[in-house]
Amino acid sequence: MRSTKRTGGFTLIEMVIAITVVGILIAVSIWRILPAVERAKVRQATSVIAADLQYAQMVAARQHRPVVVIVTPAVQGYMIRDRNGTTIFRTRLLGPGTDYGVQQLSSTPANSVEIFPSGVTPQTTTLTIKNDTFERKVRITRAGHVRILNP
C-alpha cells in the first residue's frame, strides 16, 4: 500500500518555472543596464580628457614652454607633448579594447591644441566623445577654461 505522506521539496516542474522566471528577470535587467554602462563610459572618458587638458596646462606652466595636445581620431586617442616633439608627457587611448570603449573622438576646429605657459590657447577647441547613443563634449577656451558641456 502506498503512503499518502508527502515529503518536503519542490517538484521538477516548479523548479523549471522558477529558473525560467529568474532568467527572464535577468535578461530584462541586463537589457536596461547596458545603455547606462555605455553612458557611464563616455562620462568617464570625458572627465579624463578634461583632467588631461588641465594637466597639459600645468606642464606648460612648469616647463615654461608651450605644450601641444594632438588628437588622433583614427585610434580614438591623444598625446600631450612639448611643441618641439622631443618629450611626450602623456599618451591616452580611449577606443574599443580600453576601459572607456569610445567609438569616436574628434576635435574641432583642428586636431591639435597648443597650450602656452600662461594656460591660454590660440583658439577655442572642442573635443567630442561619442558612443552609439551618447555624446559629450569638452571645450578649452582661448582663455584656458576647461569645461565639460552638457549634451
DRENNU-158592 format. One record per residue (C-alpha): residue number from 1; chain; y, x, z. Coordinates in Angstrom, 3 decimals. Last residue first. Example, Ala and Ser with C-alpha at 12.3 -4.5 7.8 and 13.67 -1.06 7.14 Angstrom:
DRENNU-158592
ATOM;k;c;v;u;w
ATOM;2;A;-1.060;13.670;7.140
ATOM;1;A;-4.500;12.300;7.800
This chain:
DRENNU-158592
ATOM;k;c;v;u;w
ATOM;151;A;67.166;24.603;-24.167
ATOM;150;A;69.025;26.121;-21.223
ATOM;149;A;70.601;29.499;-21.901
ATOM;148;A;69.687;32.548;-19.842
ATOM;147;A;72.830;34.605;-19.402
ATOM;146;A;73.721;38.298;-19.492
ATOM;145;A;77.453;38.997;-19.239
ATOM;144;A;78.448;42.265;-20.909
ATOM;143;A;81.973;41.329;-22.021
ATOM;142;A;80.766;41.129;-25.620
ATOM;141;A;78.230;38.565;-24.458
ATOM;140;A;74.522;39.028;-23.803
ATOM;139;A;72.611;35.853;-24.506
ATOM;138;A;69.050;34.931;-23.601
ATOM;137;A;67.438;31.959;-25.299
ATOM;136;A;64.504;29.677;-24.543
ATOM;135;A;62.075;27.800;-26.799
ATOM;134;A;59.077;25.546;-26.220
ATOM;133;A;56.555;23.730;-28.409
ATOM;132;A;54.651;26.353;-30.357
ATOM;131;A;56.048;29.328;-28.430
ATOM;130;A;59.511;30.768;-28.764
ATOM;129;A;61.887;33.414;-27.370
ATOM;128;A;65.362;33.682;-28.909
ATOM;127;A;67.637;36.672;-28.260
ATOM;126;A;71.356;36.016;-28.651
ATOM;125;A;73.907;38.769;-29.251
ATOM;124;A;77.651;38.728;-28.599
ATOM;123;A;79.264;41.680;-30.327
ATOM;122;A;80.376;45.277;-29.707
ATOM;121;A;78.735;45.323;-26.248
ATOM;120;A;80.254;45.834;-22.802
ATOM;119;A;78.474;47.395;-19.828
ATOM;118;A;81.100;50.105;-19.175
ATOM;117;A;78.564;52.723;-20.290
ATOM;116;A;78.313;51.012;-23.709
ATOM;115;A;75.485;48.693;-24.723
ATOM;114;A;74.425;48.636;-28.370
ATOM;113;A;72.318;45.635;-29.305
ATOM;112;A;69.796;45.802;-32.111
ATOM;111;A;68.043;43.245;-34.294
ATOM;110;A;71.326;41.785;-35.550
ATOM;109;A;73.177;38.422;-35.417
ATOM;108;A;70.925;37.237;-33.871
ATOM;107;A;67.706;38.415;-32.236
ATOM;106;A;64.202;37.087;-32.680
ATOM;105;A;61.013;36.848;-30.656
ATOM;104;A;58.253;34.538;-31.852
ATOM;103;A;54.749;33.770;-30.627
ATOM;102;A;55.217;34.836;-27.013
ATOM;101;A;51.915;35.327;-25.175
ATOM;100;A;53.616;36.476;-21.958
ATOM;99;A;50.684;38.175;-20.217
ATOM;98;A;50.022;40.167;-23.384
ATOM;97;A;47.464;39.612;-26.153
ATOM;96;A;49.862;37.493;-28.160
ATOM;95;A;53.417;38.840;-28.115
ATOM;94;A;55.702;40.107;-25.348
ATOM;93;A;55.660;43.877;-25.891
ATOM;92;A;58.055;45.987;-23.830
ATOM;91;A;59.278;49.534;-24.312
ATOM;90;A;61.551;51.176;-21.753
ATOM;89;A;63.753;54.239;-21.339
ATOM;88;A;63.098;55.943;-24.657
ATOM;87;A;64.994;59.230;-24.884
ATOM;86;A;65.854;61.119;-28.080
ATOM;85;A;66.910;58.110;-30.144
ATOM;84;A;70.509;59.304;-30.382
ATOM;83;A;71.839;55.979;-29.043
ATOM;82;A;69.656;56.143;-25.945
ATOM;81;A;66.604;53.932;-25.828
ATOM;80;A;65.530;50.423;-24.820
ATOM;79;A;62.686;49.113;-26.951
ATOM;78;A;61.773;45.588;-27.943
ATOM;77;A;58.776;43.369;-28.588
ATOM;76;A;57.425;40.427;-30.540
ATOM;75;A;55.444;42.733;-32.863
ATOM;74;A;57.134;41.741;-36.141
ATOM;73;A;60.305;40.661;-34.286
ATOM;72;A;61.184;44.250;-33.306
ATOM;71;A;64.271;44.142;-31.076
ATOM;70;A;66.133;47.428;-30.532
ATOM;69;A;68.145;47.722;-27.317
ATOM;68;A;70.555;50.650;-27.683
ATOM;67;A;72.119;52.654;-24.854
ATOM;66;A;75.593;54.190;-24.887
ATOM;65;A;76.218;57.269;-22.757
ATOM;64;A;77.468;57.856;-19.197
ATOM;63;A;73.782;58.203;-18.187
ATOM;62;A;74.180;56.010;-15.076
ATOM;61;A;76.373;53.443;-16.824
ATOM;60;A;74.087;53.252;-19.855
ATOM;59;A;71.025;53.003;-17.583
ATOM;58;A;72.622;50.136;-15.617
ATOM;57;A;73.486;48.230;-18.777
ATOM;56;A;69.926;48.732;-20.060
ATOM;55;A;68.568;47.403;-16.741
ATOM;54;A;70.762;44.319;-17.158
ATOM;53;A;69.210;43.808;-20.592
ATOM;52;A;65.776;44.367;-19.031
ATOM;51;A;66.422;41.682;-16.411
ATOM;50;A;67.414;39.173;-19.100
ATOM;49;A;64.310;40.061;-21.134
ATOM;48;A;62.055;39.661;-18.075
ATOM;47;A;63.578;36.278;-17.245
ATOM;46;A;62.994;35.058;-20.802
ATOM;45;A;59.390;36.282;-20.740
ATOM;44;A;58.807;34.336;-17.512
ATOM;43;A;60.342;31.175;-18.959
ATOM;42;A;58.209;31.539;-22.099
ATOM;41;A;55.058;31.981;-20.001
ATOM;40;A;55.972;28.999;-17.811
ATOM;39;A;56.379;26.802;-20.892
ATOM;38;A;52.885;27.799;-22.070
ATOM;37;A;51.411;27.022;-18.633
ATOM;36;A;53.095;23.610;-18.603
ATOM;35;A;51.662;22.862;-22.052
ATOM;34;A;48.154;23.754;-20.769
ATOM;33;A;48.293;21.576;-17.631
ATOM;32;A;48.027;18.098;-19.196
ATOM;31;A;44.988;18.838;-21.376
ATOM;30;A;43.452;20.730;-18.467
ATOM;29;A;43.898;17.658;-16.234
ATOM;28;A;42.320;15.329;-18.802
ATOM;27;A;39.297;17.591;-19.305
ATOM;26;A;38.803;17.988;-15.537
ATOM;25;A;38.919;14.221;-14.983
ATOM;24;A;36.419;13.633;-17.802
ATOM;23;A;34.036;16.213;-16.359
ATOM;22;A;34.268;14.666;-12.875
ATOM;21;A;33.429;11.230;-14.319
ATOM;20;A;30.460;12.642;-16.251
ATOM;19;A;29.160;14.501;-13.184
ATOM;18;A;29.310;11.303;-11.098
ATOM;17;A;27.556;9.242;-13.795
ATOM;16;A;24.794;11.844;-14.169
ATOM;15;A;24.298;11.990;-10.374
ATOM;14;A;24.061;8.192;-10.078
ATOM;13;A;21.490;8.098;-12.892
ATOM;12;A;19.376;10.779;-11.214
ATOM;11;A;19.245;8.802;-7.989
ATOM;10;A;21.159;9.888;-4.955
ATOM;9;A;19.862;10.711;-1.514
ATOM;8;A;18.272;9.118;1.561
ATOM;7;A;14.636;7.994;1.636
ATOM;6;A;13.722;4.357;1.082
ATOM;5;A;11.163;2.503;3.200
ATOM;4;A;9.380;-0.070;1.136
ATOM;3;A;6.077;1.688;1.745
ATOM;2;A;3.463;1.150;-0.807
ATOM;1;A;0.000;0.000;0.000
